[in-house]
Amino acid sequence: MVQEVVVILDGFVGGLFVAWILTWFDVDLMVLEVIQPFIDIQLTTSHYYILIAMIGLVGRALDRKSVV
């Protein structure tokens, strides 16, 4: 149980790290510009970080090789 939680949190932190690296190349601005027309609220960089971190979390949680 604890191992699964650690693996999932690893995906979340990994997603944050990837999001941080992508901001160097203004990918955050591109992602927000693409998503903004579909959302009624004003999106910020914080939304971008949470989105990418959640993608990392879900991707890691669904990765069957990482959980023993």
N, C-alpha and C positions, 0 to 999 in steps of 0.2 A: 504494500500500500504506500509506504513512504517513498519507495523507489519510483513509483509511477508519478507521484507528486513532484519529485525532484526533476524527473525527465520533462514533465509538462512545463514546470517553471523555467527549465533550461530553454525550452522553445520560446517562451515569452521573452526572456532576456536576450536570446539570440535574435529574435525579431526586432527588439529595440536597437540592438547593435547594428543590424542591417539597415534599419531605418535611419540611424544616425549617419552611417556611411553614405547612404543614398542622398541625404540632404546636401552633401558636398557638391553634388552634381545637379541640384535643384529638382530632383525627382519629386520631392514633396510638393512643390508648387504645381508641377504637372498633374500629379494625382489629384490634388485638391481642385484644380481647374476642371478636370474631367468629371469628378463626382459632384461638384457644386450644383450644376443644373438640376440634378435629381433630388436634392435635399432642400427643404425649406429654411433650415437654420444656416447661419454663417459658419462655415468650417474654418478651423484654425490648424496650425501645425500640431497642436496637441491631439487633435482628432486623427491626423495622419500617423503620429507615433502609436496611438492606441490601435488603430486599424492594422498597421503592419505587425505590431506585437501580438495581436489576437490571431492574425494569420499564422504567425510562427507558433503560437500556442496550439492552435487546432492542428496544424500540420504535424507538429511533434507528437501530439496526442494520438493522431491517427496512424502514425508511423509504427507499424507492428514490429519492426526489427529493433527499435530502441527499448521496448518494454519486454523484460524477460518473464 
